[in-house]
Amino acid sequence: MAEFLAAHPETEGRPLAAVHAGAGYASKRWAPERFARLADRLVAELGFTVLLTWGSGEEDYVRSVGGMMNEAHLISPRTTLGDLAALCGRMNLLVCCDSGPLHVAAALGVPTLSIFGPTDPRRNGPYGPGHETVVKILPCSFCWKRACPLGTDECMKQVDVDEVFDTIRKNASRYATRQPH
């Protein structure tokens, strides 16, 4: 990961926000166009360098997010769990849904902003200081289903880009001054 980042000098001197759009199953995913709009705002309005990360089977999905973006961004290479941990050491912030990278970043003390829908953040974490979650409580919340039983994905659709961005903006100075290692 150090070699990958060294090959991209545009990451130097700017806070690094990783955006992980994937999740273990479809109902936990936020819409790719929302991730793209959010990532664009992180670059344009807060000065982050955005790195789109992905896991097994998610490369096409994350490339679609990148294809919808207007701002410059990076797409990570394929990573192992060890690579992800090394990459986390360089991040100022991870933005994602309820996914494995969320828990790796939280365990390593990387601030996170996570978007929850069918799973309950009180149960699934992240735990500890420096983590924010955005979730909408609906009558069908926390169904734990891999596919929305109503066919609407309403719990994820109710989370809008402005709300997620505003939550990040409130803590932007804390993220930007985090000393990655």
N, C-alpha and C positions, 0 to 999 in steps of 0.2 A: 504494500500500500504506500510505503514511503516513496518507492520508485514511481508509482503511478502519479502521486501528488507532485513529486519533483518535476515530472514531465509536463506539469500544468502550472507554470509560474503565476498564472492569474489567481491562484488560490492564496498566494502569499500576501500578508498584510490585510486580509479581509476575513471576517468571520465565516466559517464553513457550516452551512446548514445542509444536512443530508435529508432527502425526502425519499421515503420508502413507501411507494404506492401499493405494493402487494400485500396480501394477507393469505392466511391458510385456506380460506374459502370465500366464495363470492359475496355472501351477505355481509362480511366484515369489511369489504372494500368500499372506499369513497370513490366517487366518479373520477375517472382520469382527467376530464376537463377541469374539474375543481382543483385537483392537485396541480395542474398546469397553471391555472390562474393564480393560485396561492404562491407557487414557486416564482412566477413572474414578479409578484408583489414583493417577495422576500428580496429579490435582486434589486428591483427598481426603487423601492421605497425604504428598505432597511440596509441595503449595501452588502447583503450576504452573497457569497459564492454558493450556488446550489449544485449539489451532487446528487443525482438520482441513483439510488441503490436498488438492487433487485436480488431475489433468491431464485432457487431452482424453479424453472418453468415460467418465470416472470419477465424474461428479457423482452419479449415482444410487447407485453403490457407496458413496461416502463418506457420503451422506445416510443410507444404511442403517446405517453405523457409528454416526453421530450418533443415530439413532433407537433404538439399543440402549443408549446411555449413560444413566446416572442423574445424572451431574454436569453442571453448566453448561459449555458449550463454544461455540466459534465455528466456523463453516465459512467458509473463504476464498471470495472471489469468483473468477471465472475469471481465470487469470493467464497472462501471457506469460512467456517465459524471463526477460526483464528484470524483470518483476514478481516472479517467484520469487526472483531475485537480490536485489532490494530487500527482500523479505520476510525472506530469510535474514539480512540485516543486523540484523534485530530479534529473531531467535530466540536462545534460550539453548541449545536442543537440538532436533534433528530425529530422530524415530523413524520408521523406514520399512523396507521390504524393499529388495532390489537393484533400484534404479530411478534414473531421471535425477535427481530431486531429491536423492538421496543424494550424487551426484557434484558437483552444484552447491554444496550445503552444504559438503561437504568441501573443495572448491576455495576457498571463501570463509572457511575456518577455523571454521565452525560445528561444534561437537561433535555427533556422530551416534551413534545406536545403531541398527544395522541387523540385520535378520533374514534369513539366507540359507538356501536349501534346495537347489534343483537347480543353482545356480551356485556357483563356488568363490570365497570372499572373498579368498583369496590372489591370485587373478587379477583379479577385478572390483573390488577395493578395498573400502572407501575407504582411501586411503593417507595417511600422516602422523599426527601426534599428535592425541589427543582423540577418537579414534573407537573404538567398541567394536562387535564383531559377536557374534551368537549364532547358532550353527549346530550341527546334530547330524550326526555322521559315521555314515552307514549304508552297508551293502554297495552300495547303489544311488546313493550320493551323487555329485553333480556330473555328472548325466546330460545337463545342458544342454537338456533337452526342454521344449517349450512346454506340453505336457500330460504328466502323469505316465504313463510307459509301464506302470506297474503298476496304475494307476487308483486309487491310495490317497493320494497327496500326503503320504506318511508323513514325508518329510524336513521338511515344514513343520508337520505335526501334532505331531511330537516336541518342538518348541519350545513350552514352556508359558509362560503369563503370569507365573507366579512367578519363573521364571528371568530373563526379560527385565526385569521390575520390579526384582529384586534387583541386576542389573547396573547399572541406572540409579541405584538408591538408593546404591550404593557411591560414585558420582561426583556425587551430587546437589548437594553444596556447591560443587563446581567449576562445574557448569552454572549454578547460581543466581547465582554471583558473576561470571559472564562478562559483560563490558560490551558489550552490543549497540551497534551504531552506526547 
